[in-house]
């Protein structure tokens, strides 16, 4: 079905104020939706033809449509054009001093555990010795891995096809290559071995999720994307922290310790978001690595085409904050737990058992902290229901929808 038949109800009327200018591939978002619903989405040999329309119809490269839309007025159709041509640097510059992410050359684990495990930061020298940083680029991937099939959101394409898509697309939100099996597909080693392409930075210390061994949930990914690609506001899975190392390109980050009513779209709410207490933002460039503490909401956007590596982990810190959050998440929110194989029927019991075996003192302390928090929330809830105001020394109760929507 031609997308022109799908435009009814999409704002095509003379009352809408914004003119839709002439364009070579009109309304390609509609063709994208059709492609993602077609059988081609499972075809790993599909070649990107420069637009979703041409790719879906597999048109010759020299066959392009050109429709004059000077007399068509629609905010709905104009908005994707504006968003796909937005100047991202306008949002990544002029960062208020109070909002800037702290930057260091490197950190010792003791300093991280004592002072930085619950705060975002960027390290500028931490990954300089990684072979991946010295070798990997888009051109390197095209040379060595062009026929390897990677996962890019809802499609599986060879890297050659994805690279062509990166170069020739006008999507408002381009597909993001986010592959968790990249090491196996590329036949590369990870870890401190002679041939390893990268390893976990020492500054983050022990990773308690490593206790799960082969039963550990998905936790590391190769990330590649063009300018404008990225992730809308989210928290990392299973109450884990993460690090994100930029190999090529640059990423703009805006982060909040808690997400209340922060809008997801930079175009409309970026200035207001910067005024929210606790807002942290900055640009992580090639050769740098950013720490994302557990529970922090973050939006990420590529300022240019690039490559990155990311990994989730549970650090061990004196406060046991991260371990406590992860245990509570696995135990109390089983429906939201992700990344484990089907063979793992109860992730919480699995993790609890490994902790009991290797670190019983950490498990005992973390469970005590959880029970203390639970009791405190119950007292505040009972006081609120009873109509009592805050007691001396207590803050006003703020209901977090994420905590109550169970």
Secondary structure, 3 states (H helix, E strand, C coil): CCHHHHCCCCCCCCCCCCECCCECCCCHHHHHHHHHHCHHHHCCCCCCCCCHHHHHHCCCCCCCCCECCCCCECHHHHHHHHHHCCCCHHHHCCCCHHHECEEECCCCHHHHHHHHCCCCEEECCCCCCCHHHHHCCHHHHHHHCCCCEEEECCEEEEHHHHHHHHHCCCCCCCCCEEECCHHHHHCCEECCCCCEEECCCHHHCCEHHHHHHHHCCCCEEEEEECCCCEEEEECCHHHCEEEEEEEECEEEEEEECCCCCCCCCHHHHHHHHHCCCCCEEEEEECCCEEEECCCCEEEEEECCCEEEEEEEECECCCCCHHHHHHHHHHHHCHHHCCCCCCCCCCHHHHHHHHHHHHCHHHHHHHHHHHHHHHHHHHHHHHHHHHCCCCCCCCCCCCCCHHHHCC
